[in-house]
Amino acid sequence: MKLGATKGRRGGTKPDAVKTAAMLTIVDAPRMTAKGRRAIAAWLLKQGFFLVAYGQEYAARFTARYRYRDK
């Protein structure tokens, strides 16, 4: 099966179609400090724990953002 062969935004209509359950975008990772990367990694772990513990309470489409003030 070709990965790009499915139709539609949500992965197609075939029962064996490859679908996306989660996406992650990290902006300017090479420009981050080691401390900044560790902070985002810790935040991602925290989000994972919340997903496992409270995922049944999430909306059908959930978006989490790591926000910071630029100095």
N, C-alpha and C positions, 0 to 999 in steps of 0.2 A: 504494500500500500504506500502510495506517495503521501508525504505529510501535507503537501499543499493541495491535495486533490479534493478535499471536502468543501462543501458549499456552506455559505452562511457565516455570520459573525460568531456564533456560539459553537462552531465545530462540526456542523453538518447534520444530516438526518440519518446517516448510517449508524447502526448500533455499535459498530467497532471503530467509529471515527475517533481520531485523536482530538481531545478537547483540552482547553486551558482552564485550570481550576484556580490558578493564582499567577500574578505577575509582580515583578519587583523591578523598580528603576532606581538606580543610585546615581545621583548627580554629582559630577566633579570628584569622584573618588580619588584620582591621582593627586588632586590638590589638597585633600584633607590631611590634617595632622593625624598622627597615630592615635592620639587621645580622642579625636573626633570620630575616627573609624571604630574605635572601641565603644564609644557612646552609642553609635548607631547599631553596632552588633548587639549590645546589651538591650537596646530598645526592641530589636527584632526578636530576641529571645523572649522578652516580656510579652510581645504580641503573640508569639507562639503559645505561651502558657495560657493567655486569655482565650485564644482560639480553642484550645483543648478543653478548658474549663467552662467557657461560656458560649461556645460556637453555636449552640442551639438557639441562643437569644439574638444572634446577629441578624441583620437584614439580609435579603437575598443577594444584594450587592453591597459589600462592606469596603470602605476605603479608610485606611489609616495613614496619617502623614506625620513625619518627623519634622517639626518646625523649629527654627532657631533664629536668633537675631544676628544679622551680619554686623561685625564690628568695624 
